[in-house]
Amino acid sequence: MNPYPHYAHMRATTPVHFNDALGVWEVYGYHDIQTVLGDAKTFSSDLSDGKMMVFMDPPRHTQFRRLVARAFTSKVVADLEPSVKAITDELLDRVESTGRMDLVSDLAFTLPVTVIAELLGLPVADRDKFKQWSVPAIRAAEMELMGQVPAPELTQAVDELDAYLADLIEKRRDTPRQDLVSGLLAAEVEGEKLTLQEVASTCRLLLIAGFETTANLIGNTLQLLLSHPKALAQLIADPGLLPSAIEEALRFNTPFQFFARIAKCDVVLGGQLIKAGQQVMTFNASGNRDESAFPHADSFDITRTVNRHLSFGHGIHYCLGAGLGRLEARVAIATLLRRFSGLRLDEQRAAEPLSSFVLFGFSSLPVRFEASEVTSEVVGGLNVE
């Protein structure tokens, strides 16, 4: 499903619209979305029990975010780069001799979930189980966000993941290590330790936000490049364009389509009266195609220099893992283009879009390639350093 024609229609007709079927306000314009996401005093994030950081409001959110942010400083992210490179090379080693791969299952999915497993300090032997629980847990969270009841098999996977995390947290409480779980257990907010539920909720949030967004970022960027041969050739000729290509892919095909808030008081937005207690959905993917913010917004342009997209949010809830996601995408794409030449979409196997209202990406993206005979760090100018 391509939602972008609908978004364009809504921006042109009713950019702030009440959806009678869902009972929520929908916001489609870039500047109105910025207003909502940037005003935590008027628009609350507390849609749940407030135990997960993404659903917290200040001052609790401020204190909690400061604590979790220690795991995502620029130094911590930079120190992870060798590990990200090693994981990427290992994944590509598995398919190099075949001349074909699925960019989603073989790379885009496996890389971020493995990185998150390392951050949390999961034993290597448990990581396959962690991967198996990841997708069902994310699908269950998506259904709950839409007010739907997850299927029993999804609920079972969530229960198994929660039980595993609870056991891991207990082990780290007894025997701390140099990992994120131990750090969360040792941290304090207002002189109080985090509850075990808060630690578990944070771990689950990292899985949902860090894995799915990054997986779709990598997959979407590669699909766009392979669908725009001139852009791909431009990138290979000028590898310095890779960061801007990633930002443009984030804007053009936004991995996470919308965010949700609740109005704390009556407020007028886009000429519409939103009453206290009503839910507001900001379609950041639509804002990223708003011509008033991005000239030629429907063109995929990897040379775009001003690109203040909303893909990682805006305001106090701006994604803490944005730097890590960008690093993983940069390393994965640079390594792939360095090692495999003639990369192209597989004409015999069609790409499969995700079936999701919340997420934009691919469940399968088959490609063909030739393994490069050049083994140096630089091929066609692309350097992963």
N, C-alpha and C positions, 0 to 999 in steps of 0.2 A: 504494500500500500504506500502510495506517495502522498503524504499529507500537505505538501507545499502549495499546490493549487488552492486547497481549502484555506490555508493560512492567508494567501494573497487575497482571496475573496473577502475574508473576515477583516483584514486590515483596511480594505477599500470601502467596506460597508459599515460594519459595526465592530470597531477595534476593541471596545469594551462591551461584552455581550453576556447576557444572563442565559445560561443553558437550563431550560425548564426540566429536561429529562434528568439531569444530574443534580439540579438544585444548586449550582455554583456559578460564580462569575468567571468568565474567561477573558484574559487580557492578551492581545495579539501584537500591539505596537511596541517598538523598541523602547521609546522614552517612557511610556506608561509602565512597562515591565521594570525598568530601572527605578521608577518611583516606588513601586510596590516592594521590590527586593531591598531597596536602600533605606526603607523606613520601618525599622523594627518596632518603633513605638506605636505605630498605627496598625501594622500588619504582623500578627503573631505567627510563629512557626510551630507553636505547641498544638500539633494535630493529634498527638498520641499521649503517652503517659509522661513525656518529658524525660525519660531515662536515656534516650539516644540523643546524642549531641545535635543532630540535624533538627530535632523537634524541641530544642531548648530556646528560651528567650533570655536576654540579659536580666539580672547579672550572672545567673548560673551559667549561661552559655559562655560568657566572657571568660569566666574562671576555668571552665572545663576546656574550652578551646585552647587557652594558653598552655594548659597541661599537655594536651594531645599534640599540639603544634611542635613540641620538642622532638617528636619522631619524624618530622617532615621539614626540618631546617634545610637550607641550601647545602650545608656541609654533609648532613646525613644522606641527602639524595645523591650528592656527588660521590660519596663513599660507596654507594650501592652500584655505581656504574660498572665496575669490573664484574660484579656478580650478574648483572643484567646481560652484559656481553657474553659471559660464559654460558648462561642459560640459553640465550638466543642461538649461539653456535651449536650447542648440544642438540637443540630442536631441529636445526637445519641439517645437522649431520645425519639425522635419522631418515631424511627424505632425499638427500643429495643425489643418490645413485638412481633414483626412480624417474627423475625428470618431470615429476608432477607432484602437487600437494594441494591440500585444502588450507588456504591461508588462515581460516578461522580456527579449525580444530587443531591444526599442526603448529600454529604460531600465535595468532592473536588471542586465542582463549588461554592457551597453556602458559604463556609467558607471565601475564599479570597475576594469575592465581598462584603460580610458583613463587613469585616475588613476595606476595602477601603472606604466603606460608612461611617464607624465610623471616619476614618482619615479625611475625607472631611467634617464631621459634618452634614451629612444628617439626617433629622428627621426620627425617626423610622418608621413613617407612610408612608414615601416615598420610603423605601428601596426595596419593592417588585417591584415598577415601575423601579427603578434603575437596578435591576437584569434583568428585561425583556428587557431593552434597551442594556444591556451589550454585549450579544452575537451578535446581529445584528450589533452593532457598530464595534465590532472586525472583523467580517466577511467583512464588508464594507472596513475597513482599509486594510485588507489582499488583497482584490480585487484591490484596488487602488495601492497598492505596486506592484502588478503584471501587472499594466497598463490596468486593466479591469474596466468597468463601473459597479458599484454596482446595483443590482436589486432595483426597486422602493420601495419595502417594507423595504429593508435595509436602503436606503436613508431616508425614513420617520422616522425610528427609530433613526438615527443619528441626524436628525433635531429636533426631540423631546428631545433627550438627550442634544443637544446644547442649546435649549431653556430653559430647566430645569437648566442647569449649569449657563447660563446667569442670570436667575432670582435669583439663589442662591448667585451668586457673588454680585449682586446688594444689596441683603439683608445683606450680610456680610460687604459690604462697608458702609452701613448705620448703622449697629449694629454688630460690630466685636465680635467674640467669641474666645474661645481657641481651634481653629481647623486649619487645614492646609490652607483652603481657606482664612481665615482671616490673617494668617501668610504671605501668598503670597501677599495679597493686601497691607500689611504694609511694605513689604520688598522693598529695593532699589538696583538697579544695576547701578554703576557709578553715584550715586546721583539721579537717576531717578526711579520713580515708574514703576512697570510692567504695561503694558497695560492690559485692560480687556481681549483682545484676547490671550495674553501670559498666563494669569492666567487660562483661559479656556482650552488652549492647554495643559498646564501642568496637569490639572485635567484629561483631556482625556487620556493623556499619562499614567498617573498612573493607570487608568482603564484598558487600553489595555495591558500594560507591566506587571503591578502588578497582575492583575486578571488571565489572560490566562496562563501566565508562571507558576504561583503557582498552579493553578488548574491542569494543566498537570503534574507538578512535583509530586503532591500528588497522582494523578491517576496512573502515570507511575510507581512510586516507589511501590505502592501497587500491581499493576499488575505483576511487575517483581518478587516481593517477593512471591506472590501466585503461580506464574508459576515456581518458584525455591524453592520447599519445604525444601531442605537442608539449603538454605540461610535463610529462614524464621525460621526454628528450631534453627539455629545458632544465629540469632538475639534474639529470645526469651530467649535462654540460656545465652546470653551475651548482655544485652541491651546497653552496652557501644558502641556497633557497630552501633547504629542507625545513628549517624552523618555521618559515613563513608558509610553506606548503602544509605543514601540520596545523597551523592556526587557521588557514583557509578551509581545510577539511573540517575542523571543529565548527567553524561558522556555517559552512555550506550544507553539511549533513550532520546535524547536531546529535550526539549520542543519546542524551537524556532530553526528552522533548519539552518537559514542563516542570515547574515547581509549584508548591501549594502553600497558601497562607490563610489565616483567618483574620478578618477585620476586627480590631479591638473596639472601634467606635464607628459611628456613622462617618462616611467620607465620600467626597465626590471625586471620581476619577474618569477622565475622558467624557465629562458631561453626564455621567451616570451616578446615581446615588447608591452606594454600597452600604448596607446597614450592618451595625455591630453584630458579630456572630456569624456572618455569612462567609462562606469559603471562597477563596480567590485562586484560580489557576493561572499562572503566568506562562504562556507558551514561548519560552525563550528561543525555541527553534524558529518560530515565526519572527520574533524580533531580529534574529540573525539574518533574515532576508528582507528587512525593512529598508526600502530605497532611501528613506530620509536619514538613515544612519550609515548605509553602505551603498555607494554608487555602483550601478550595474550589479545589484545584489544577487541576481540569478545567474551570474557568470562565475565559474570556478577559475580564480585567478591567483596563482601561487606567488605572484609578485606584489600582491596587495600589501601596502605598507601600513595603513591605518586600519586596524582590525580589532576593535574593542568589542569582541563578541561576548555573548552571555552564556556560553556553553558550560563554564565552571561556576555560574551564578554571578551574584553581585551583592555587595554589602557585607554584613557581618558573617554571613554563611558561605562566603566564597570558598570554593573547595580547597581544603588543606592539602590534598594529594595532587593538585594540579601539576606541580613541578615534577613529581614522580611519574605521573602519566605521560607528560611530555618527554621525559627522559626515556621511558620504555619505548614510546613510539619512535623517537629519533634513532635509538640504537637498533630496534627491530628492522626499521625500513632501510637504514643505511647498510646494515649487515646483509640483509636480503639482496639488495641491489649490488652490493660488492661481490657476493658469492655466486649469485645466479644471474646469468645473462639471458637475453631473449625472454624475459618474464612477460607472460601474456595470459589473458583469460582463456580458460579451457573451452573451446567451442563445442566440445562433446558433452560437457556437463555444465548446466546452467547454475548461476549463482542463486542462492535461496535467501530472500529477505526474511528478517525476523518477523514473526507474527506477534506484534506488540503495539499497544497504544502509547506506552510510556517510552519505549526505547526505539532508536533507529539504528539499524545495522544489518548484519547478515548472519544467518545460522550456518551457511556454507558458501565458500568462495573458492572454487577450484581453479587452479592455474597450471600452466606448463612452463618449463624453463630448460636451459642448458647450464650445467655447472660450469662456472668460470675456471679456466686453467690458471688464472693469475691468483696467487695466494697471498700477495702483499696486502697491507692494510688499506691501500688505495687502489680503486678501480674506477676509471672514468672520473677521477677526481673525488669520489665519495670516500670519506674517511670517517670512521666511527669514533675517533678520539674527540 
